[in-house]
């Protein structure tokens, strides 16, 4: 199992904003604030700090609050999810605050939420669940362990892919089904059903603490709000990148779930490596070799949290 107290591999270049001014909110759920327009439209939730060590989402929400953003149509909710983990963030040990008891983003199946198990993260998930059930579109802002190109995690359904491609950024759109260890918030309830109009995206804005992850969190959030007609383009324009590269879609074919107590990668993979030949070693799970199943296999977000039942890496292929 990875040591959550290990020294950080990357410098902390971002400042964690003070979110205490947003504690009270106005939804009955602490740290969640809704603004309703008098014009009809969807209920859009911009969600941050699903993991407590991912600062860029908090920076994006702080940006919206400080600029007094109000939706031109529909309802806009701004929320900070795992605030207990976020409040434990320590620049000297930034990896330790991902969660308090368990990963907040593996709890979003009904049997877990309705079951008897208890943890700080489950208590919080149950607090916000009723609000999540009213949302038409969720935008969940995340970041990654390694410095690799940002990714839009669109889920396995065509509606998620279409929405991701409508936003034009980031360059890579990853279509995947999540993790064996538990369901992500972006796949919860109607978000994960093709015939349900509700939709969700999860963006990975870059390495957790790298300068620039905050800018992408802000830009992608503004693009979501523009897409749904919630803000003026004149406000967003100074924060939008011109001449974006064409997006590329990666379809994840499988997630490598660790089945032993000793998983080791064959190399120091960081993510987005393309391994040209089928049968190339990726790692060893106990005494079982893990090999690429096809040519030009893309490694998506190899993890350093290598424990039984967790995802070591996702395997995908470029589409088109």
C-alpha positions as a Markdown table, in Angstrom:
| # | Residue | x | y | z |
|---|---|---|---|---|
| 1 | Unk | 0.0 | 0.0 | 0.0 |
| 2 | Unk | 1.2 | 3.5 | -0.8 |
| 3 | Unk | 2.3 | 5.6 | 2.1 |
| 4 | Unk | 0.0 | 8.6 | 2.3 |
| 5 | Unk | 2.5 | 10.5 | 4.4 |
| 6 | Unk | 5.4 | 10.2 | 1.8 |
| 7 | Unk | 7.2 | 13.3 | 0.8 |
| 8 | Unk | 5.5 | 15.0 | -2.2 |
| 9 | Unk | 7.1 | 14.3 | -5.6 |
| 10 | Unk | 6.0 | 17.6 | -7.0 |
| 11 | Unk | 6.2 | 21.1 | -5.6 |
| 12 | Unk | 3.0 | 22.8 | -4.3 |
| 13 | Unk | 2.7 | 25.8 | -6.6 |
| 14 | Unk | -0.9 | 26.6 | -5.8 |
| 15 | Unk | -2.5 | 28.3 | -2.8 |
| 16 | Unk | -5.5 | 26.6 | -1.2 |
| 17 | Unk | -8.1 | 29.3 | -0.9 |
| 18 | Unk | -10.0 | 29.9 | 2.4 |
| 19 | Unk | -13.4 | 28.5 | 1.9 |
| 20 | Unk | -14.7 | 29.3 | 5.4 |
| 21 | Unk | -16.7 | 32.4 | 4.0 |
| 22 | Unk | -18.7 | 29.9 | 1.9 |
| 23 | Unk | -19.6 | 27.5 | 4.8 |
| 24 | Unk | -23.2 | 28.7 | 5.5 |
| 25 | Unk | -24.4 | 28.4 | 1.9 |
| 26 | Unk | -28.1 | 28.7 | 1.3 |
| 27 | Unk | -29.2 | 25.1 | 0.4 |
| 28 | Unk | -29.4 | 23.6 | 3.9 |
| 29 | Unk | -26.1 | 21.8 | 3.1 |
| 30 | Unk | -22.9 | 23.5 | 4.4 |
| 31 | Unk | -20.6 | 24.8 | 1.7 |
| 32 | Unk | -23.2 | 24.5 | -1.1 |
| 33 | Unk | -24.7 | 27.7 | -2.5 |
| 34 | Unk | -27.4 | 28.0 | -5.2 |
| 35 | Unk | -28.3 | 30.9 | -7.4 |
| 36 | Unk | -31.6 | 30.8 | -9.3 |
| 37 | Unk | -32.4 | 32.9 | -12.4 |
| 38 | Unk | -35.9 | 34.0 | -13.2 |
| 39 | Unk | -35.5 | 32.4 | -16.7 |
| 40 | Unk | -35.9 | 28.7 | -17.1 |
| 41 | Unk | -32.9 | 26.5 | -17.6 |
| 42 | Unk | -31.0 | 23.5 | -16.2 |
| 43 | Unk | -29.7 | 23.1 | -12.7 |
| 44 | Unk | -25.9 | 23.0 | -13.0 |
| 45 | Unk | -23.6 | 22.0 | -10.2 |
| 46 | Unk | -19.9 | 23.0 | -10.2 |
| 47 | Unk | -18.4 | 20.6 | -7.6 |
| 48 | Unk | -14.9 | 21.0 | -6.0 |
| 49 | Unk | -12.6 | 19.1 | -3.5 |
| 50 | Unk | -14.1 | 15.7 | -4.0 |
| 51 | Unk | -10.6 | 14.9 | -2.9 |
| 52 | Unk | -9.1 | 17.2 | -0.3 |
| 53 | Unk | -5.7 | 17.6 | -1.9 |
| 54 | Unk | -7.0 | 18.8 | -5.2 |
| 55 | Unk | -6.8 | 22.6 | -5.0 |
| 56 | Unk | -7.8 | 23.7 | -8.5 |
| 57 | Unk | -11.5 | 23.2 | -8.1 |
| 58 | Unk | -11.6 | 25.2 | -4.9 |
| 59 | Unk | -9.7 | 28.0 | -6.7 |
| 60 | Unk | -12.3 | 27.9 | -9.6 |
| 61 | Unk | -15.2 | 28.2 | -7.2 |
| 62 | Unk | -13.5 | 30.9 | -5.2 |
| 63 | Unk | -13.1 | 32.8 | -8.6 |
| 64 | Unk | -16.8 | 32.5 | -9.3 |
| 65 | Unk | -17.8 | 33.6 | -5.8 |
| 66 | Unk | -15.4 | 36.6 | -5.9 |
| 67 | Unk | -16.8 | 37.7 | -9.3 |
| 68 | Unk | -20.4 | 37.4 | -8.0 |
| 69 | Unk | -21.4 | 35.1 | -10.9 |
| 70 | Unk | -25.2 | 34.7 | -11.2 |
| 71 | Unk | -26.8 | 32.5 | -13.8 |
| 72 | Unk | -28.6 | 34.1 | -16.7 |
| 73 | Unk | -30.9 | 31.1 | -16.8 |
| 74 | Unk | -31.7 | 28.1 | -14.7 |
| 75 | Unk | -30.0 | 27.4 | -11.4 |
| 76 | Unk | -26.3 | 27.4 | -10.6 |
| 77 | Unk | -25.0 | 25.6 | -7.5 |
| 78 | Unk | -21.4 | 25.9 | -6.3 |
| 79 | Unk | -20.2 | 23.3 | -3.8 |
| 80 | Unk | -17.2 | 22.0 | -1.8 |
| 81 | Unk | -17.6 | 18.3 | -1.2 |
| 82 | Unk | -15.1 | 16.7 | 1.1 |
| 83 | Unk | -14.4 | 19.7 | 3.3 |
| 84 | Unk | -13.0 | 17.7 | 6.2 |
| 85 | Unk | -10.2 | 16.4 | 3.9 |
| 86 | Unk | -9.7 | 19.8 | 2.4 |
| 87 | Unk | -9.3 | 21.4 | 5.8 |
| 88 | Unk | -6.6 | 18.9 | 6.7 |
| 89 | Unk | -4.4 | 20.0 | 3.7 |
| 90 | Unk | -0.8 | 20.6 | 4.7 |
| 91 | Unk | 1.7 | 22.0 | 2.2 |
| 92 | Unk | 4.4 | 20.0 | 3.9 |
| 93 | Unk | 2.5 | 16.7 | 3.4 |
| 94 | Unk | 0.0 | 17.4 | 0.6 |
| 95 | Unk | -0.7 | 13.8 | -0.4 |
| 96 | Unk | -2.2 | 12.9 | 3.0 |
| 97 | Unk | -5.4 | 14.9 | 2.6 |
| 98 | Unk | -6.9 | 13.1 | -0.3 |
| 99 | Unk | -9.5 | 11.7 | 2.1 |
| 100 | Unk | -10.1 | 11.3 | 5.9 |
| 101 | Unk | -11.4 | 7.7 | 6.1 |
| 102 | Unk | -12.1 | 6.5 | 2.5 |
| 103 | Unk | -12.2 | 7.8 | -1.0 |
| 104 | Unk | -15.3 | 10.1 | -1.4 |
| 105 | Unk | -15.4 | 9.3 | -5.1 |
| 106 | Unk | -16.0 | 5.5 | -4.7 |
| 107 | Unk | -19.2 | 5.7 | -2.6 |
| 108 | Unk | -21.9 | 6.7 | -5.1 |
| 109 | Unk | -23.9 | 3.5 | -5.5 |
| 110 | Unk | -27.3 | 3.3 | -3.8 |
| 111 | Unk | -26.4 | 0.2 | -1.7 |
| 112 | Unk | -23.4 | 1.9 | -0.1 |
| 113 | Unk | -25.3 | 5.2 | 0.5 |
| 114 | Unk | -28.3 | 3.4 | 2.0 |
| 115 | Unk | -26.2 | 0.8 | 3.8 |
| 116 | Unk | -25.1 | 0.7 | 7.5 |
| 117 | Unk | -21.4 | 1.5 | 6.9 |
| 118 | Unk | -20.1 | 4.7 | 8.5 |
| 119 | Unk | -17.2 | 7.0 | 7.7 |
| 120 | Unk | -16.6 | 10.7 | 7.5 |
| 121 | Unk | -16.9 | 10.6 | 3.7 |
| 122 | Unk | -20.1 | 8.6 | 3.8 |
| 123 | Unk | -21.7 | 11.0 | 6.3 |
| 124 | Unk | -20.8 | 13.9 | 4.0 |
| 125 | Unk | -22.1 | 12.0 | 0.9 |
| 126 | Unk | -25.4 | 11.4 | 2.6 |
| 127 | Unk | -25.6 | 15.0 | 3.5 |
| 128 | Unk | -25.3 | 16.2 | -0.1 |
| 129 | Unk | -27.1 | 13.4 | -1.8 |
| 130 | Unk | -30.5 | 15.0 | -1.8 |
| 131 | Unk | -29.1 | 18.1 | -3.4 |
| 132 | Unk | -27.3 | 16.0 | -6.0 |
| 133 | Unk | -30.6 | 14.4 | -6.9 |
| 134 | Unk | -31.9 | 17.8 | -8.1 |
| 135 | Unk | -29.0 | 18.4 | -10.5 |
| 136 | Unk | -29.3 | 18.2 | -14.3 |
| 137 | Unk | -25.6 | 18.7 | -15.0 |
| 138 | Unk | -22.7 | 18.0 | -12.7 |
| 139 | Unk | -19.2 | 19.3 | -13.4 |
| 140 | Unk | -16.8 | 17.7 | -11.0 |
| 141 | Unk | -13.3 | 19.3 | -10.9 |
| 142 | Unk | -10.3 | 17.1 | -10.1 |
| 143 | Unk | -6.5 | 16.9 | -10.6 |
| 144 | Unk | -4.0 | 14.1 | -10.9 |
| 145 | Unk | -1.0 | 12.6 | -9.2 |
| 146 | Unk | 1.4 | 13.2 | -12.1 |
| 147 | Unk | 2.2 | 15.9 | -14.6 |
| 148 | Unk | 0.4 | 14.6 | -17.6 |
| 149 | Unk | -1.9 | 16.3 | -20.1 |
| 150 | Unk | -5.3 | 17.2 | -18.7 |
| 151 | Unk | -8.2 | 14.8 | -19.3 |
| 152 | Unk | -11.9 | 15.1 | -19.5 |
| 153 | Unk | -13.5 | 11.9 | -18.0 |
| 154 | Unk | -16.7 | 11.6 | -20.0 |
| 155 | Unk | -17.9 | 8.3 | -18.7 |
| 156 | Unk | -18.9 | 5.4 | -20.9 |
| 157 | Unk | -22.1 | 6.9 | -22.4 |
| 158 | Unk | -22.6 | 8.8 | -25.7 |
| 159 | Unk | -24.2 | 11.8 | -23.9 |
| 160 | Unk | -21.1 | 12.3 | -21.8 |
| 161 | Unk | -18.8 | 12.2 | -24.8 |
| 162 | Unk | -21.0 | 14.6 | -26.7 |
| 163 | Unk | -21.0 | 17.2 | -23.9 |
| 164 | Unk | -17.2 | 16.8 | -23.5 |
| 165 | Unk | -16.6 | 17.5 | -27.2 |
| 166 | Unk | -19.0 | 20.5 | -27.1 |
| 167 | Unk | -16.7 | 22.2 | -24.6 |
| 168 | Unk | -13.6 | 21.9 | -26.9 |
| 169 | Unk | -11.1 | 21.5 | -24.0 |
| 170 | Unk | -9.0 | 19.7 | -22.8 |
| 171 | Unk | -7.5 | 18.0 | -25.7 |
| 172 | Unk | -8.1 | 14.4 | -24.5 |
| 173 | Unk | -11.5 | 13.0 | -23.8 |
| 174 | Unk | -11.5 | 9.7 | -21.9 |
| 175 | Unk | -14.5 | 7.4 | -22.1 |
| 176 | Unk | -14.4 | 4.9 | -19.2 |
| 177 | Unk | -16.6 | 3.1 | -16.7 |
| 178 | Unk | -14.8 | 4.0 | -13.5 |
| 179 | Unk | -13.4 | 1.7 | -10.8 |
| 180 | Unk | -14.1 | -1.7 | -9.4 |
| 181 | Unk | -13.6 | -0.2 | -5.9 |
| 182 | Unk | -16.8 | 1.8 | -6.1 |
| 183 | Unk | -18.9 | 4.2 | -8.2 |
| 184 | Unk | -17.8 | 7.8 | -8.9 |
| 185 | Unk | -20.1 | 10.8 | -8.3 |
| 186 | Unk | -20.1 | 11.5 | -12.0 |
| 187 | Unk | -21.7 | 8.0 | -12.6 |
| 188 | Unk | -24.3 | 8.3 | -9.8 |
| 189 | Unk | -28.0 | 7.6 | -10.6 |
| 190 | Unk | -29.2 | 9.3 | -13.7 |
| 191 | Unk | -25.8 | 10.6 | -14.7 |
| 192 | Unk | -24.9 | 7.0 | -15.5 |
| 193 | Unk | -28.0 | 6.1 | -17.5 |
| 194 | Unk | -28.1 | 6.7 | -21.3 |
| 195 | Unk | -31.9 | 7.3 | -21.4 |
| 196 | Unk | -31.8 | 9.9 | -18.6 |
| 197 | Unk | -31.3 | 13.5 | -19.6 |
| 198 | Unk | -29.1 | 14.2 | -16.6 |
| 199 | Unk | -25.4 | 14.4 | -17.5 |
| 200 | Unk | -22.0 | 14.7 | -15.8 |
| 201 | Unk | -18.4 | 15.3 | -16.6 |
| 202 | Unk | -15.2 | 14.9 | -14.5 |
| 203 | Unk | -12.2 | 17.0 | -15.5 |
| 204 | Unk | -8.6 | 16.2 | -14.4 |
| 205 | Unk | -6.9 | 19.6 | -14.7 |
| 206 | Unk | -3.3 | 18.4 | -14.5 |
| 207 | Unk | -1.0 | 17.6 | -11.6 |
| 208 | Unk | -2.6 | 18.4 | -8.2 |
| 209 | Unk | -0.5 | 21.4 | -7.3 |
| 210 | Unk | 1.0 | 22.6 | -10.6 |
| 211 | Unk | 0.6 | 26.1 | -11.8 |
| 212 | Unk | -1.8 | 26.1 | -14.7 |
| 213 | Unk | -4.2 | 23.5 | -13.2 |
| 214 | Unk | -6.1 | 26.4 | -11.6 |
| 215 | Unk | -6.3 | 28.3 | -14.9 |
| 216 | Unk | -7.8 | 25.2 | -16.7 |
| 217 | Unk | -10.3 | 24.6 | -13.8 |
| 218 | Unk | -11.5 | 28.2 | -14.3 |
| 219 | Unk | -11.6 | 28.1 | -18.1 |
| 220 | Unk | -13.4 | 24.7 | -18.3 |
| 221 | Unk | -15.9 | 25.9 | -15.7 |
| 222 | Unk | -16.6 | 29.0 | -17.8 |
| 223 | Unk | -17.0 | 26.9 | -20.9 |
| 224 | Unk | -19.6 | 24.7 | -19.1 |
| 225 | Unk | -21.5 | 27.8 | -18.1 |
| 226 | Unk | -21.3 | 29.3 | -21.6 |
| 227 | Unk | -22.5 | 26.0 | -23.1 |
| 228 | Unk | -25.7 | 26.2 | -20.9 |
| 229 | Unk | -26.2 | 30.0 | -21.5 |
| 230 | Unk | -25.5 | 30.9 | -17.9 |
| 231 | Unk | -22.9 | 33.6 | -18.4 |
| 232 | Unk | -22.0 | 36.3 | -20.9 |
| 233 | Unk | -19.2 | 35.5 | -23.3 |
| 234 | Unk | -17.7 | 39.0 | -22.7 |
| 235 | Unk | -17.0 | 38.0 | -19.1 |
| 236 | Unk | -15.6 | 34.6 | -20.1 |
| 237 | Unk | -13.5 | 35.6 | -23.1 |
| 238 | Unk | -10.4 | 36.9 | -21.3 |
| 239 | Unk | -10.1 | 33.5 | -19.6 |
| 240 | Unk | -10.6 | 31.3 | -22.7 |
| 241 | Unk | -7.7 | 29.8 | -24.7 |
| 242 | Unk | -7.8 | 30.6 | -28.5 |
| 243 | Unk | -6.8 | 28.2 | -31.2 |
| 244 | Unk | -7.3 | 25.0 | -29.2 |
| 245 | Unk | -6.0 | 21.7 | -30.7 |
| 246 | Unk | -8.5 | 19.2 | -32.0 |
| 247 | Unk | -9.8 | 16.9 | -29.3 |
| 248 | Unk | -8.9 | 13.2 | -29.3 |
| 249 | Unk | -11.1 | 10.5 | -27.8 |
| 250 | Unk | -9.6 | 7.6 | -25.8 |
| 251 | Unk | -11.9 | 4.7 | -25.1 |
| 252 | Unk | -10.9 | 2.8 | -22.0 |
| 253 | Unk | -11.3 | -0.9 | -22.6 |
| 254 | Unk | -10.4 | -2.1 | -19.1 |
| 255 | Unk | -9.2 | -1.0 | -15.7 |
| 256 | Unk | -6.4 | -3.0 | -14.2 |
| 257 | Unk | -7.7 | -3.8 | -10.7 |
| 258 | Unk | -5.1 | -5.0 | -8.2 |
| 259 | Unk | -5.8 | -8.5 | -6.9 |
| 260 | Unk | -2.7 | -9.1 | -4.7 |
| 261 | Unk | -0.9 | -7.3 | -1.9 |
| 262 | Unk | 2.1 | -6.5 | -4.1 |
| 263 | Unk | 1.6 | -4.7 | -7.4 |
| 264 | Unk | 4.7 | -3.3 | -9.2 |
| 265 | Unk | 4.8 | -1.3 | -12.4 |
| 266 | Unk | 7.4 | -2.5 | -15.0 |
| 267 | Unk | 8.5 | 1.1 | -15.5 |
| 268 | Unk | 8.0 | 4.5 | -13.9 |
| 269 | Unk | 4.8 | 5.2 | -15.9 |
| 270 | Unk | 3.3 | 8.6 | -15.5 |
| 271 | Unk | 0.3 | 8.5 | -17.8 |
| 272 | Unk | -0.5 | 8.9 | -21.5 |
| 273 | Unk | 2.3 | 6.6 | -22.6 |
| 274 | Unk | 1.4 | 4.7 | -25.8 |
| 275 | Unk | 2.9 | 1.2 | -25.8 |
| 276 | Unk | 3.1 | 0.2 | -29.4 |
| 277 | Unk | 3.0 | -3.6 | -29.2 |
| 278 | Unk | 0.5 | -6.0 | -27.7 |
| 279 | Unk | 2.0 | -8.1 | -24.9 |
| 280 | Unk | 4.3 | -5.3 | -23.6 |
| 281 | Unk | 4.7 | -5.7 | -19.8 |
| 282 | Unk | 2.9 | -3.1 | -17.7 |
| 283 | Unk | 3.6 | -4.6 | -14.3 |
| 284 | Unk | 3.3 | -7.5 | -12.0 |
| 285 | Unk | 0.3 | -8.2 | -9.8 |
| 286 | Unk | 1.7 | -10.6 | -7.2 |
| 287 | Unk | 3.3 | -13.3 | -9.4 |
| 288 | Unk | 1.0 | -12.5 | -12.4 |
| 289 | Unk | 2.4 | -10.4 | -15.3 |
| 290 | Unk | 0.1 | -7.6 | -16.6 |
| 291 | Unk | 0.5 | -7.1 | -20.3 |
| 292 | Unk | -0.9 | -4.7 | -22.9 |
| 293 | Unk | -3.9 | -6.4 | -24.6 |
| 294 | Unk | -3.5 | -4.7 | -28.0 |
| 295 | Unk | -1.1 | -2.5 | -30.0 |
| 296 | Unk | -0.9 | 1.2 | -29.3 |
| 297 | Unk | -2.3 | 0.8 | -25.8 |
| 298 | Unk | -2.6 | 4.1 | -23.9 |
| 299 | Unk | -2.0 | 4.1 | -20.2 |
| 300 | Unk | -4.4 | 6.3 | -18.3 |
| 301 | Unk | -3.5 | 7.7 | -14.9 |
| 302 | Unk | -1.3 | 5.0 | -13.4 |
| 303 | Unk | -1.7 | 5.2 | -9.7 |
| 304 | Unk | 0.8 | 5.2 | -6.8 |
| 305 | Unk | -2.0 | 4.1 | -4.4 |
| 306 | Unk | -1.3 | 0.4 | -5.1 |
| 307 | Unk | -3.5 | -1.6 | -2.8 |
| 308 | Unk | -5.7 | -4.7 | -3.3 |
| 309 | Unk | -9.0 | -3.8 | -4.9 |
| 310 | Unk | -7.9 | -0.4 | -6.3 |
| 311 | Unk | -7.3 | 0.6 | -9.9 |
| 312 | Unk | -3.6 | 0.4 | -10.9 |
| 313 | Unk | -4.1 | 1.9 | -14.3 |
| 314 | Unk | -6.7 | 2.1 | -17.1 |
| 315 | Unk | -6.0 | 0.9 | -20.6 |
| 316 | Unk | -7.4 | 2.6 | -23.6 |
| 317 | Unk | -7.1 | 3.1 | -27.3 |
| 318 | Unk | -7.2 | 6.3 | -29.4 |
| 319 | Unk | -10.4 | 6.6 | -31.5 |
| 320 | Unk | -10.1 | 8.2 | -34.9 |
